[in-house]
């Protein structure tokens, strides 16, 4: 469930970044590149924050 919250937050952040970049007339290829970077960072952050520690 916690990963879902991270995913929703990342999608909201992504939508905001894309919208602001569009309003600033950033070229579409740069918007796509920024979106992929934000999405990747959000997934990595969510996975690292919500994964269970390995029992050792």
SEZA-58914 format. One line per 10 residues: number of its first residue (from 1); their letters; for each residue x, y, z of N, C-alpha, C. Coordinates in steps of 0.05 Angstrom, whole numbers, m for minus. Layout:
residues N
NUM = a = X:Y:Z:X:Y:Z:X:Y:Z | ...
***
This chain:
residues 56
1 = xxxxxxxxxx = 17:m24:0:0:0:0:17:25:0 | 39:25:14:57:48:16:68:54:m12 | 75:34:m27:86:38:m54:65:52:m71 | 40:45:m68:18:58:m83:17:88:m77 | 21:95:m52:21:124:m44:44:138:m58 | 68:125:m58:91:137:m72:85:140:m101 | 73:120:m113:67:120:m142:47:143:m148 | 27:146:m132:8:168:m137:21:195:m134 | 38:198:m113:52:223:m110:71:229:m133 | 84:209:m143:102:212:m166:86:221:m190
11 = xxxxxxxxxx = 63:209:m195:46:216:m218:36:245:m216 | 29:253:m192:20:281:m188:43:300:m193 | 67:294:m183:91:310:m188:97:311:m218 | 95:288:m231:101:286:m259:82:303:m275 | 56:302:m268:36:319:m282:42:348:m279 | 50:356:m255:57:384:m250:81:393:m266 | 102:377:m267:126:384:m281:120:386:m311 | 105:367:m322:99:368:m350:82:393:m357 | 63:399:m340:45:422:m344:61:448:m344 | 78:452:m324:95:476:m322:114:478:m346
21 = xxxxxxxxxx = 126:456:m354:144:456:m377:129:464:m402 | 104:454:m405:88:461:m428:81:491:m428 | 75:501:m405:69:530:m403:93:547:m409 | 117:536:m403:142:551:m408:152:547:m436 | 136:533:m453:143:529:m481:169:513:m485 | 173:494:m467:196:476:m469:190:457:m492 | 210:451:m509:206:432:m531:196:405:m521 | 179:392:m537:166:367:m529:186:345:m523 | 208:343:m538:228:322:m532:240:325:m505 | 244:350:m495:255:355:m469:234:349:m447
31 = xxxxxxxxxx = 209:354:m453:188:347:m434:187:317:m430 | 189:302:m452:189:273:m450:213:263:m434 | 236:275:m439:260:267:m424:257:273:m395 | 247:296:m388:243:303:m359:222:284:m347 | 201:277:m361:181:260:m351:193:232:m345 | 209:222:m362:222:196:m358:240:196:m334 | 255:218:m330:273:220:m307:258:222:m281 | 236:238:m281:220:240:m256:207:214:m250 | 196:200:m270:183:175:m266:203:154:m255 | 227:153:m267:247:134:m258:256:140:m229
41 = xxxxxxxxxx = 260:165:m223:269:172:m196:247:166:m176 | 222:171:m183:199:164:m165:197:135:m160 | 200:119:m180:199:90:m177:222:80:m159 | 246:90:m165:269:81:m148:265:90:m119 | 256:114:m115:251:124:m87:230:108:m73 | 208:102:m87:187:86:m75:195:58:m68 | 210:45:m86:219:18:m81:239:17:m58 | 258:36:m58:277:35:m36:265:42:m9 | 244:58:m9:231:65:17:212:45:27 | 201:28:10:180:10:18:188:m19:19
51 = xxxxxx = 212:m26:8:219:m54:8:226:m64:36 | 221:m89:40:226:m102:65:256:m109:67 | 267:m107:91:295:m114:95:297:m145:95 | 319:m154:82:324:m183:81:331:m193:109 | 318:m215:118:325:m226:144:353:m239:142 | 370:m234:161:397:m246:160:405:m255:188
***
